[in-house]
């Protein structure tokens, strides 16, 4: 689980959003080129579980599972129809446990898209020209980055990959401000308005005891977002960021507890440079 210490939740979600948008554009491009009677274009996903330790997913309250839940919700809420089928290869022996875990973060509709197959059985389901060689097909990827299967080259994370917190303060020659604390009740929106002079940069960091929705808008207009609405957790790393060289105006940082039962404890620091 070292990898969840290598990036902030916001970085991961923005990466997933960008990748999903890229896939959507590829789908739309293919649909424009094909005849209209062929129907919608969708992706087929091959999910190799050979190197996945299924026990890492057993605790639904772990930081790892919370991150997967946020990623899954982003896909299912905003790109629900881009995937046609999800093939699971090299499943664990405890298949029943796999289904229980999948039900934690997939809708019933997407659960029905999952198909368990043997590692060499893929050509029975998909044209062998599109199936990577390691799964019994004839496809060999020759484009970089990626290995022959077309997957981004995988390697183990090392200590050098670990995220270094508070660098955005150090790079600008300022100390991290003394943090403040706030308990946010279920359904509460906690807003911090800040007047930013022309050309100044806004820096922040925060940790929370549970999931929080965070965004920043300008000039009292929630539609004028300068930082996107993201559901975030800080299980292993603090969330932090910077908006550099801003136009002058009032900027509002919003922390929202969308839960219905539990109060979220927030610790935050904000400064201008």
C-alpha positions as a Markdown table, in Angstrom:
| # | Residue | x | y | z |
|---|---|---|---|---|
| 1 | Unk | 0.0 | 0.0 | 0.0 |
| 2 | Unk | 3.1 | 2.2 | -0.4 |
| 3 | Unk | 1.6 | 3.9 | -3.5 |
| 4 | Unk | -1.0 | 5.9 | -1.6 |
| 5 | Unk | 1.9 | 7.7 | 0.0 |
| 6 | Unk | 3.2 | 8.9 | -3.4 |
| 7 | Unk | 0.4 | 11.3 | -4.3 |
| 8 | Unk | -2.4 | 13.4 | -2.9 |
| 9 | Unk | -6.0 | 12.2 | -3.4 |
| 10 | Unk | -6.6 | 15.3 | -5.5 |
| 11 | Unk | -3.7 | 14.6 | -7.8 |
| 12 | Unk | -5.0 | 11.0 | -8.3 |
| 13 | Unk | -8.6 | 12.1 | -9.0 |
| 14 | Unk | -7.6 | 14.8 | -11.4 |
| 15 | Unk | -5.4 | 12.2 | -13.2 |
| 16 | Unk | -8.3 | 9.8 | -13.4 |
| 17 | Unk | -10.6 | 12.6 | -14.7 |
| 18 | Unk | -8.1 | 13.5 | -17.4 |
| 19 | Unk | -7.7 | 9.9 | -18.5 |
| 20 | Unk | -11.4 | 9.4 | -18.5 |
| 21 | Unk | -11.8 | 12.5 | -20.7 |
| 22 | Unk | -9.2 | 11.2 | -23.1 |
| 23 | Unk | -11.0 | 7.9 | -23.4 |
| 24 | Unk | -14.3 | 9.7 | -24.0 |
| 25 | Unk | -12.7 | 11.8 | -26.8 |
| 26 | Unk | -11.4 | 8.6 | -28.4 |
| 27 | Unk | -14.9 | 7.1 | -28.2 |
| 28 | Unk | -16.5 | 10.2 | -29.8 |
| 29 | Unk | -13.8 | 10.2 | -32.6 |
| 30 | Unk | -14.5 | 6.5 | -33.4 |
| 31 | Unk | -18.3 | 7.1 | -33.4 |
| 32 | Unk | -17.9 | 10.0 | -35.9 |
| 33 | Unk | -16.0 | 7.8 | -38.3 |
| 34 | Unk | -18.3 | 4.7 | -38.2 |
| 35 | Unk | -21.7 | 4.3 | -39.7 |
| 36 | Unk | -24.6 | 5.4 | -37.6 |
| 37 | Unk | -26.3 | 2.0 | -37.5 |
| 38 | Unk | -23.4 | 0.4 | -35.6 |
| 39 | Unk | -24.5 | 1.7 | -32.2 |
| 40 | Unk | -22.4 | 3.3 | -29.4 |
| 41 | Unk | -18.6 | 2.7 | -29.1 |
| 42 | Unk | -17.6 | 1.3 | -25.7 |
| 43 | Unk | -14.4 | 0.1 | -24.1 |
| 44 | Unk | -13.5 | -3.4 | -22.9 |
| 45 | Unk | -11.5 | -3.6 | -19.7 |
| 46 | Unk | -9.0 | -6.4 | -18.8 |
| 47 | Unk | -8.3 | -6.3 | -15.1 |
| 48 | Unk | -5.4 | -8.6 | -14.2 |
| 49 | Unk | -5.6 | -9.6 | -10.5 |
| 50 | Unk | -2.4 | -11.7 | -10.5 |
| 51 | Unk | -0.4 | -9.1 | -8.6 |
| 52 | Unk | -3.3 | -7.8 | -6.5 |
| 53 | Unk | -3.3 | -8.8 | -2.8 |
| 54 | Unk | -7.0 | -9.2 | -2.3 |
| 55 | Unk | -6.6 | -8.8 | 1.5 |
| 56 | Unk | -5.6 | -5.2 | 1.0 |
| 57 | Unk | -9.2 | -4.5 | 0.1 |
| 58 | Unk | -10.9 | -6.3 | 3.0 |
| 59 | Unk | -11.2 | -3.3 | 5.3 |
| 60 | Unk | -13.8 | -0.9 | 3.7 |
| 61 | Unk | -12.6 | 1.9 | 6.1 |
| 62 | Unk | -8.9 | 1.8 | 5.0 |
| 63 | Unk | -7.4 | 4.7 | 3.2 |
| 64 | Unk | -6.7 | 2.4 | 0.2 |
| 65 | Unk | -10.4 | 1.5 | -0.1 |
| 66 | Unk | -11.6 | 5.0 | 0.4 |
| 67 | Unk | -9.4 | 6.1 | -2.5 |
| 68 | Unk | -10.8 | 3.3 | -4.7 |
| 69 | Unk | -14.3 | 4.3 | -3.8 |
| 70 | Unk | -13.7 | 7.9 | -4.8 |
| 71 | Unk | -12.2 | 6.8 | -8.1 |
| 72 | Unk | -15.0 | 4.4 | -8.8 |
| 73 | Unk | -17.6 | 7.0 | -8.0 |
| 74 | Unk | -16.0 | 9.4 | -10.4 |
| 75 | Unk | -16.2 | 6.9 | -13.2 |
| 76 | Unk | -19.7 | 5.7 | -12.4 |
| 77 | Unk | -21.2 | 9.1 | -11.8 |
| 78 | Unk | -19.7 | 10.9 | -14.9 |
| 79 | Unk | -18.7 | 8.1 | -17.4 |
| 80 | Unk | -21.2 | 5.3 | -16.7 |
| 81 | Unk | -21.7 | 4.0 | -20.2 |
| 82 | Unk | -18.1 | 4.0 | -21.6 |
| 83 | Unk | -17.4 | 0.5 | -20.5 |
| 84 | Unk | -19.1 | -2.5 | -22.1 |
| 85 | Unk | -17.6 | -5.4 | -20.1 |
| 86 | Unk | -14.9 | -5.9 | -17.4 |
| 87 | Unk | -12.9 | -9.1 | -17.8 |
| 88 | Unk | -11.2 | -10.3 | -14.6 |
| 89 | Unk | -8.2 | -12.6 | -15.3 |
| 90 | Unk | -6.2 | -14.5 | -12.7 |
| 91 | Unk | -8.8 | -14.1 | -9.9 |
| 92 | Unk | -8.0 | -15.1 | -6.3 |
| 93 | Unk | -9.0 | -18.5 | -5.0 |
| 94 | Unk | -11.6 | -16.8 | -2.8 |
| 95 | Unk | -13.9 | -15.7 | -5.6 |
| 96 | Unk | -16.7 | -15.0 | -3.1 |
| 97 | Unk | -14.5 | -12.5 | -1.3 |
| 98 | Unk | -13.8 | -10.8 | -4.6 |
| 99 | Unk | -17.5 | -10.3 | -5.2 |
| 100 | Unk | -18.1 | -9.0 | -1.7 |
| 101 | Unk | -15.3 | -6.4 | -2.2 |
| 102 | Unk | -16.6 | -5.4 | -5.7 |
| 103 | Unk | -20.0 | -4.7 | -4.2 |
| 104 | Unk | -18.4 | -2.1 | -1.9 |
| 105 | Unk | -17.7 | 0.3 | -4.7 |
| 106 | Unk | -19.5 | -0.9 | -7.8 |
| 107 | Unk | -23.2 | -0.3 | -8.7 |
| 108 | Unk | -25.3 | -3.4 | -9.6 |
| 109 | Unk | -25.3 | -2.3 | -13.2 |
| 110 | Unk | -21.5 | -2.4 | -13.3 |
| 111 | Unk | -21.3 | -5.6 | -11.3 |
| 112 | Unk | -23.2 | -7.3 | -14.1 |
| 113 | Unk | -20.5 | -6.2 | -16.5 |
| 114 | Unk | -17.9 | -8.3 | -14.7 |
| 115 | Unk | -16.8 | -11.6 | -16.2 |
| 116 | Unk | -14.2 | -13.9 | -14.7 |
| 117 | Unk | -12.0 | -15.7 | -17.2 |
| 118 | Unk | -8.8 | -17.8 | -17.2 |
| 119 | Unk | -5.6 | -16.0 | -18.2 |
| 120 | Unk | -5.5 | -17.7 | -21.7 |
| 121 | Unk | -9.3 | -17.7 | -22.3 |
| 122 | Unk | -9.6 | -14.1 | -23.5 |
| 123 | Unk | -9.7 | -15.0 | -27.3 |
| 124 | Unk | -12.9 | -16.8 | -26.6 |
| 125 | Unk | -14.5 | -13.5 | -25.7 |
| 126 | Unk | -12.6 | -10.9 | -27.7 |
| 127 | Unk | -11.0 | -10.9 | -31.2 |
| 128 | Unk | -7.5 | -12.3 | -30.7 |
| 129 | Unk | -6.0 | -9.4 | -32.6 |
| 130 | Unk | -7.0 | -7.1 | -29.8 |
| 131 | Unk | -6.0 | -9.4 | -26.9 |
| 132 | Unk | -2.4 | -9.0 | -25.5 |
| 133 | Unk | -0.2 | -12.0 | -26.1 |
| 134 | Unk | 0.2 | -12.7 | -22.4 |
| 135 | Unk | -3.6 | -13.4 | -22.3 |
| 136 | Unk | -3.6 | -15.7 | -25.3 |
| 137 | Unk | -4.0 | -13.2 | -28.1 |
| 138 | Unk | -1.8 | -11.8 | -30.8 |
| 139 | Unk | -1.7 | -8.1 | -29.8 |
| 140 | Unk | 1.8 | -6.7 | -29.1 |
| 141 | Unk | 2.1 | -3.1 | -28.1 |
| 142 | Unk | 5.1 | -1.2 | -29.6 |
| 143 | Unk | 4.3 | 2.3 | -28.5 |
| 144 | Unk | 5.8 | 3.9 | -25.4 |
| 145 | Unk | 5.2 | 4.4 | -22.6 |
| 146 | Unk | 4.1 | 0.9 | -21.9 |
| 147 | Unk | 5.1 | -2.7 | -22.0 |
| 148 | Unk | 4.2 | -5.3 | -24.7 |
| 149 | Unk | 0.7 | -5.7 | -23.2 |
| 150 | Unk | 0.0 | -2.0 | -23.7 |
| 151 | Unk | -0.1 | -1.4 | -19.9 |
| 152 | Unk | 2.0 | 1.4 | -18.4 |
| 153 | Unk | 5.3 | -0.1 | -17.3 |
| 154 | Unk | 4.9 | -1.3 | -13.7 |
| 155 | Unk | 7.6 | -0.9 | -11.1 |
| 156 | Unk | 7.8 | -1.0 | -7.3 |
| 157 | Unk | 7.6 | 2.3 | -5.4 |
| 158 | Unk | 10.7 | 3.2 | -3.4 |
| 159 | Unk | 11.3 | 5.8 | -0.7 |
| 160 | Unk | 12.3 | 8.2 | -3.4 |
| 161 | Unk | 8.8 | 8.2 | -4.7 |
| 162 | Unk | 7.2 | 9.2 | -1.4 |
| 163 | Unk | 5.4 | 12.5 | -1.5 |
| 164 | Unk | 7.2 | 15.3 | 0.3 |
| 165 | Unk | 4.7 | 17.5 | 2.2 |
| 166 | Unk | 4.8 | 21.3 | 2.5 |
| 167 | Unk | 7.2 | 21.8 | -0.3 |
| 168 | Unk | 4.9 | 24.6 | -1.8 |
| 169 | Unk | 5.8 | 26.7 | 1.3 |
| 170 | Unk | 9.5 | 26.0 | 1.2 |
| 171 | Unk | 9.8 | 26.7 | -2.5 |
| 172 | Unk | 8.3 | 30.2 | -1.9 |
| 173 | Unk | 10.5 | 30.9 | 1.2 |
| 174 | Unk | 7.7 | 31.0 | 3.7 |
| 175 | Unk | 7.0 | 29.0 | 6.8 |
| 176 | Unk | 3.8 | 26.9 | 7.1 |
| 177 | Unk | 1.3 | 29.0 | 9.1 |
| 178 | Unk | 0.1 | 27.8 | 12.5 |
| 179 | Unk | -2.9 | 25.5 | 11.6 |
| 180 | Unk | -6.4 | 26.2 | 12.8 |
| 181 | Unk | -9.1 | 23.5 | 13.7 |
| 182 | Unk | -12.8 | 23.2 | 13.0 |
| 183 | Unk | -15.4 | 20.5 | 13.6 |
| 184 | Unk | -17.7 | 20.3 | 10.6 |
| 185 | Unk | -21.1 | 18.8 | 11.4 |
| 186 | Unk | -23.0 | 16.6 | 8.9 |
| 187 | Unk | -24.4 | 18.6 | 6.1 |
| 188 | Unk | -22.4 | 21.7 | 7.1 |
| 189 | Unk | -20.5 | 24.0 | 4.6 |
| 190 | Unk | -17.5 | 25.7 | 6.2 |
| 191 | Unk | -16.5 | 28.7 | 4.1 |
| 192 | Unk | -13.3 | 30.8 | 4.5 |
| 193 | Unk | -13.4 | 34.1 | 2.5 |
| 194 | Unk | -10.0 | 35.7 | 1.8 |
| 195 | Unk | -9.2 | 39.0 | 0.0 |
| 196 | Unk | -6.3 | 38.4 | -2.3 |
| 197 | Unk | -4.4 | 41.4 | -3.7 |
| 198 | Unk | -3.5 | 41.5 | -7.4 |
| 199 | Unk | -0.6 | 39.1 | -8.3 |
| 200 | Unk | -0.5 | 37.3 | -4.9 |
| 201 | Unk | -0.5 | 33.5 | -4.6 |
| 202 | Unk | -2.9 | 31.5 | -2.3 |
| 203 | Unk | -1.4 | 28.5 | -0.5 |
| 204 | Unk | -3.1 | 26.0 | 1.7 |
| 205 | Unk | -3.0 | 22.6 | 3.3 |
| 206 | Unk | -5.4 | 20.5 | 5.4 |
| 207 | Unk | -6.2 | 17.1 | 6.9 |
| 208 | Unk | -9.5 | 15.7 | 7.8 |
| 209 | Unk | -10.8 | 12.8 | 9.9 |
| 210 | Unk | -13.2 | 11.7 | 7.1 |
| 211 | Unk | -14.3 | 12.4 | 3.6 |
| 212 | Unk | -14.7 | 16.1 | 2.7 |
| 213 | Unk | -15.8 | 18.1 | -0.4 |
| 214 | Unk | -13.4 | 20.9 | -1.1 |
| 215 | Unk | -13.5 | 23.7 | -3.7 |
| 216 | Unk | -12.5 | 27.3 | -4.2 |
| 217 | Unk | -14.5 | 30.0 | -6.0 |
| 218 | Unk | -14.1 | 33.7 | -6.7 |
| 219 | Unk | -16.1 | 36.8 | -6.1 |
| 220 | Unk | -19.0 | 35.2 | -4.2 |
| 221 | Unk | -20.0 | 33.2 | -7.3 |
| 222 | Unk | -19.9 | 29.4 | -6.7 |
| 223 | Unk | -20.0 | 28.9 | -10.5 |
| 224 | Unk | -16.7 | 30.7 | -10.9 |
| 225 | Unk | -14.6 | 27.9 | -9.6 |
| 226 | Unk | -10.8 | 28.4 | -9.5 |
| 227 | Unk | -10.3 | 25.0 | -7.9 |
| 228 | Unk | -12.6 | 22.1 | -8.8 |
| 229 | Unk | -15.1 | 20.5 | -6.5 |
| 230 | Unk | -13.4 | 17.3 | -5.3 |
| 231 | Unk | -14.4 | 14.7 | -2.7 |
| 232 | Unk | -11.2 | 14.1 | -0.7 |
| 233 | Unk | -9.7 | 12.0 | 2.0 |
| 234 | Unk | -6.4 | 12.5 | 3.8 |
| 235 | Unk | -5.7 | 9.0 | 5.2 |
| 236 | Unk | -2.0 | 9.1 | 4.6 |
| 237 | Unk | -1.1 | 12.5 | 3.2 |
| 238 | Unk | -2.3 | 16.0 | 3.8 |
| 239 | Unk | -4.1 | 17.8 | 0.9 |
| 240 | Unk | -2.2 | 20.9 | -0.2 |
| 241 | Unk | -2.1 | 23.3 | -3.1 |
| 242 | Unk | -1.3 | 26.7 | -4.5 |
| 243 | Unk | -3.0 | 29.1 | -6.9 |
| 244 | Unk | -0.2 | 31.4 | -8.2 |
| 245 | Unk | -0.3 | 35.0 | -9.4 |
| 246 | Unk | -4.1 | 35.5 | -8.9 |
| 247 | Unk | -6.2 | 38.4 | -10.1 |
| 248 | Unk | -7.2 | 40.5 | -7.2 |
| 249 | Unk | -10.5 | 39.7 | -5.5 |
| 250 | Unk | -12.3 | 37.7 | -2.9 |
| 251 | Unk | -11.7 | 34.0 | -2.9 |
| 252 | Unk | -13.7 | 31.5 | -0.8 |
| 253 | Unk | -12.3 | 28.1 | 0.3 |
| 254 | Unk | -15.2 | 25.7 | 1.1 |
| 255 | Unk | -15.1 | 22.5 | 3.1 |
| 256 | Unk | -18.3 | 20.6 | 3.0 |
| 257 | Unk | -19.2 | 17.5 | 5.1 |
| 258 | Unk | -21.7 | 15.6 | 2.9 |
| 259 | Unk | -22.1 | 12.9 | 5.4 |
| 260 | Unk | -25.3 | 12.4 | 7.4 |
| 261 | Unk | -24.0 | 10.9 | 10.7 |
| 262 | Unk | -20.5 | 11.9 | 11.7 |
| 263 | Unk | -18.8 | 15.2 | 12.4 |
| 264 | Unk | -15.5 | 15.7 | 10.4 |
| 265 | Unk | -12.5 | 17.2 | 12.2 |
| 266 | Unk | -10.6 | 19.6 | 10.0 |
| 267 | Unk | -7.1 | 21.0 | 10.5 |
| 268 | Unk | -6.1 | 23.7 | 8.0 |
| 269 | Unk | -3.5 | 26.3 | 7.2 |
| 270 | Unk | -3.9 | 29.1 | 4.6 |
| 271 | Unk | -1.5 | 32.0 | 3.7 |
| 272 | Unk | -0.8 | 34.5 | 0.9 |
| 273 | Unk | 2.6 | 35.1 | -0.7 |
